[in-house]
Amino acid sequence: MDPETRLDAVRDVAIQDGKIAAISETPLTGRSVVDAAGLVVTAGFVDIHQHGQTPENYAFKARDGVTTALEMEVGVSPVDAWYRTRQGKSLINFGASVGHIPARMAVLHDSGTFLPHDNAINMVATPEQLAAILSLLRQGLDEGALGIGMGIAYVPAATREEIFRVFQLAAERKTPAYVHLRSSGPVAPGGIDALQEVMADAVAAGASLHVVHVTSTELRQTPLALNLIHSAAGHNLDFTTEAYPYTAGMTDIGSAIFSEGWQERNGGISYNDLQWAATGERLTAESFARYRKQGGMVAIHCIPEEVVRVAMADPEVIVASDGILDHGKGHPRAAGTYARVLGKYVRQEHLLSLMDALRKMSFLPAQRLNLSTKGRLQIGADADIVVFDPQRVIDRATFENPAQYSEGIPYVMVNGVWVVKDSRIQENVFPGRGLRRGQ
């Protein structure tokens, strides 16, 4: 099944030198042959929102059919150093945007690591500091970053001018901005206000815009948000969005997301709707206060199932996981996003066709990133291939035990090398490549 041309037929596929060399109606022979009768052979999935960029996470991605996992929301800085530490050591393809968050943290001397903890949250940048932030973003783009990542909700002191200046840079460099909106939920200024902020910035600057995890910021307003984004795209504006197939988000409890008013911003939830990743426990006012001081990952059960279904059924909404696991702890989306779409929403609930699901998981994200040799099962494309059983594929990861491999995906190939064979991760193979803009 090729998600670009919508070819859906019985074919032999030949791989040579890391590329798809032939797709034939007649049998082909080779040094190594895999019998995929009864299985689906298609382009490997491209996850454009994957925070976990470690061997642990790459293994769970591979078992979920993902051949390329990219850190596009928070991003990284410095960029070159991040790529160097992974080159030749990665099971799957990797890449990142240059991040406004890490650049702001560096310039304002924030004490946080992955997400801001103090200065980057609370301080308005001076003109000189803003110039330094933009300089770091330019440097990252010069080093081949795949775009500019922005998590505005994590840096609420970033002014409207600062964000607009970042969009202007994105337009100048002809690269998309991948954005976590400033606000969420129904209470104004909420998710729709925040969406209209970045849409206006993108239009005024002439920039491309990708809105991350639309369901977890817009909640019950997701249909309106999708209407806004799709309508803009219908007027030739380069706007896209993504969602994951779960009813809970997850982030650091010490972040700005949990500043005063967080319950209303997340649709009127309570402490009991928060689940501590390390133990699986539901929180109370007392445990919330204690954990907020120490920091750590917490699931936010706030997304109605009917909202998830709207996003999954929409043929233009990219599937992306927003995943991260750390020593087996985290969100099930890190391990099961793609198998969940195929098993639950395609096979069990018939919410969308198999071809539309594959497009949302491979071709559309590759298209968003201008990756012309990814997300396609065609002659000349990179041999990033997933082979799965449409009757068995399903996720097994849960909020209580997220570190469980998906089932029904027996073979995964990255750049012509099997990384999963007979449903087992292959040892000591590192075919993953760092993807950079302009390559």
Beta strands, then each sheet from edge to edge (+ up, - down):
strand 1: 12-16
strand 2: 19-24
strand 3: 40-43
strand 4: 45-47
strand 5: 66-76
strand 6: 93-99
strand 7: 148-151
strand 8: 177-180
strand 9: 209-211
strand 10: 239-243
strand 11: 248-252
strand 12: 274-276
strand 13: 297-301
strand 14: 318-319
strand 15: 325-326
strand 16: 329-330
strand 17: 385-388
strand 18: 411-414
strand 19: 417-421
strand 20: 424-425
sheet 1: 1+ 2-
sheet 2: 3+ 17- 18+ 19- 20+
sheet 3: 4+ 5+ 6+ 7+ 8+ 9+ 10+ 14+
sheet 4: 11+ 13- 12+
sheet 5: 15+ 16-
end
